[in-house]
Amino acid sequence: MLRHNEIKKGKNIIIGQDPYEVISHSHIVKGRGKSVVQTKIRNMRTGGVLQKTFHPGESVKEAELEKTKAVFAYSNRGKYVFHEENNPSSRFELTEEKVGEKKIYLKEKTPVTAVIFQKEVISIELPVKMILKVEEAPPGVKGNRAEGGEKTVELETGAKINVPLFVKEGDYVELNTESGEYVRRVSHN
């Protein structure tokens, strides 16, 4: 059981019968020294997001999740199809709501981690860092050299990120999937 002050971003908790992932949390101190924890949580089965406040003395059960390696195969009409890492015939699919914002980083053969709750695949986790090809990049505009300068490019998956001016079309960039930010340009064989 997690006490109210142990509920933090990244924790998985059970409310009712469903597992929820804590997306964000903040401690708020109310009058007379009482603190509450305001959270934004995502239902891992439905993808729905809601806000919930936890008060002193409240506790919630931590969700017991299993994880296994999987690979993204393809998407079709709002369904995302994956298969077990070493068994392409063992497939499962998730709805667009369950995949959520992670869909903008998925391309064929992307390795993922399948999250399993009570023998049902309910979500996926992406690698923290991924390498993707830049498909469209506007030319860099020279300007104030005192600051780095950025431009927005489109990656092969359709995701748009800000990168330094020297990144051009055809380059490969490493990005952080948790923050959606550019990490570095990489050479790709």
GUTORLO-301661 format. One line per 4 residues: number of its first residue (from 0); for each residue x, y, z of C-alpha. Coordinates in Angstrom, 1 decimal. Example, Ala and Ser with C-alpha at 12.3 -4.5 7.8 and 13.67 -1.06 7.14 Angstrom:
<atoms>
0 = 12.3 -4.5 7.8  13.7 -1.1 7.1
</atoms>
This chain:
<atoms>
0 = 0.0 0.0 0.0  1.2 3.5 -0.8  0.5 6.3 1.6  -0.7 9.6 0.1
4 = 2.8 11.2 0.2  4.4 8.2 -1.6  2.2 8.7 -4.7  4.6 10.1 -7.3
8 = 5.0 10.4 -11.1  5.7 7.0 -12.7  3.9 5.0 -9.9  1.2 2.5 -10.9
12 = -1.8 2.4 -8.6  -5.2 0.6 -8.5  -8.4 2.6 -8.1  -11.5 0.5 -8.2
16 = -10.5 -2.5 -10.4  -8.4 -0.5 -12.9  -4.6 0.2 -12.9  -3.6 3.9 -13.2
20 = -0.3 5.5 -14.1  0.6 8.7 -12.2  1.4 11.2 -14.9  2.1 14.1 -12.6
24 = 1.9 15.0 -8.9  2.4 18.0 -6.7  2.3 18.4 -2.9  0.1 21.2 -1.8
28 = 0.3 22.4 1.8  -3.1 23.5 3.2  -3.8 25.4 6.4  -2.5 24.0 9.7
32 = 0.3 22.1 8.0  -1.9 19.5 6.3  -0.6 18.5 2.9  -2.5 16.9 0.0
36 = -1.2 15.4 -3.2  -2.8 16.5 -6.4  -2.3 14.1 -9.2  -3.1 13.6 -12.9
40 = -3.6 9.9 -13.5  -4.1 7.8 -16.7  -6.3 4.7 -16.8  -4.0 2.1 -18.3
44 = -6.9 0.1 -19.7  -9.0 2.9 -21.3  -6.4 5.6 -21.7  -8.6 8.2 -20.0
48 = -6.9 10.9 -17.9  -8.4 12.4 -14.7  -7.3 14.5 -11.8  -7.4 13.1 -8.3
52 = -6.5 14.5 -4.9  -5.1 12.3 -2.1  -5.5 13.4 1.5  -3.5 12.5 4.6
56 = -4.4 9.1 5.9  -5.5 7.8 2.5  -3.6 4.9 0.9  -3.9 3.1 -2.4
60 = -2.7 -0.3 -3.6  0.2 -0.4 -5.9  -0.5 -2.2 -9.2  1.4 -5.4 -9.8
64 = 2.4 -5.3 -13.4  4.4 -7.8 -15.5  6.6 -6.6 -18.4  7.8 -8.5 -21.5
68 = 9.7 -7.5 -24.6  7.7 -7.0 -27.8  8.0 -5.4 -31.2  5.7 -3.0 -33.1
72 = 4.5 -4.6 -36.3  2.0 -2.2 -37.9  -1.1 0.0 -37.4  -4.4 -0.1 -39.2
76 = -7.6 1.9 -38.6  -6.8 2.9 -35.1  -5.4 -0.5 -34.0  -1.7 -1.0 -33.2
80 = -0.4 -4.5 -33.7  2.6 -5.9 -31.7  4.2 -9.3 -31.4  6.4 -11.0 -28.8
84 = 10.1 -10.3 -29.4  11.0 -13.8 -30.4  7.6 -15.1 -31.6  6.1 -13.1 -34.5
88 = 3.0 -15.4 -34.5  2.1 -14.4 -30.9  0.4 -11.0 -31.6  -1.7 -8.6 -29.6
92 = -3.2 -5.3 -30.5  -3.9 -2.1 -28.6  -6.3 0.8 -29.5  -5.1 4.2 -30.3
96 = -6.3 5.4 -26.9  -4.2 2.8 -25.0  -1.1 3.6 -27.1  -1.7 7.4 -26.5
100 = 1.0 9.9 -27.3  3.6 7.2 -27.8  2.2 6.5 -31.3  4.2 9.4 -32.8
104 = 7.4 7.5 -32.2  6.3 4.1 -33.5  7.7 2.7 -36.7  7.9 -0.9 -37.9
108 = 10.2 -3.1 -35.8  10.4 -0.6 -32.9  11.2 -2.6 -29.8  8.8 -1.9 -26.9
112 = 8.0 -3.3 -23.5  4.5 -4.7 -23.2  2.9 -4.0 -19.8  0.6 -6.8 -18.5
116 = -2.0 -6.5 -15.8  -4.0 -9.6 -14.8  -2.8 -11.5 -17.9  -4.0 -8.7 -20.3
120 = -1.6 -6.4 -22.2  -2.8 -2.9 -21.2  0.0 -0.6 -22.4  3.4 -0.3 -23.9
124 = 6.6 1.5 -22.9  9.0 2.9 -25.4  12.8 2.9 -25.1  13.8 6.1 -23.4
128 = 16.1 7.1 -26.3  15.3 6.4 -30.0  17.0 7.1 -33.2  14.8 8.4 -36.0
132 = 15.4 9.9 -39.5  14.7 13.5 -40.3  12.2 13.6 -43.2  11.6 17.3 -43.5
136 = 13.8 20.1 -42.3  13.5 23.8 -43.3  16.9 25.5 -44.0  18.6 27.0 -41.0
140 = 18.3 30.8 -40.8  21.4 32.7 -39.7  20.5 35.1 -36.9  21.6 36.0 -33.5
144 = 24.7 33.8 -32.9  24.7 34.6 -29.1  22.0 32.0 -28.8  21.9 28.5 -30.2
148 = 18.9 28.7 -32.5  16.4 26.0 -33.2  14.0 24.9 -35.9  11.2 22.4 -36.0
152 = 11.7 19.2 -38.2  9.5 16.3 -39.0  10.7 12.8 -38.3  10.0 9.6 -40.3
156 = 7.1 8.7 -37.9  5.4 12.1 -38.3  6.6 13.5 -35.0  7.8 17.1 -34.9
160 = 10.6 18.1 -32.6  12.9 21.2 -32.2  16.5 20.6 -33.2  19.6 22.8 -33.6
164 = 20.0 24.7 -36.9  22.7 22.4 -38.3  20.4 19.3 -38.5  19.2 18.7 -42.1
168 = 17.0 16.4 -44.0  18.3 12.8 -44.1  20.1 13.1 -40.8  19.4 10.7 -38.0
172 = 18.7 12.2 -34.5  18.5 10.7 -31.1  15.5 11.9 -29.0  14.2 11.3 -25.5
176 = 10.7 9.8 -25.8  9.8 10.8 -22.3  10.3 14.5 -22.9  10.0 14.6 -26.7
180 = 13.3 16.5 -26.9  16.3 16.3 -29.2  19.4 14.7 -27.7  22.0 14.6 -30.4
184 = 22.6 14.0 -34.1  24.0 10.5 -34.8  25.6 8.8 -37.7  23.6 5.8 -39.0
188 = 24.8 2.9 -41.0
</atoms>
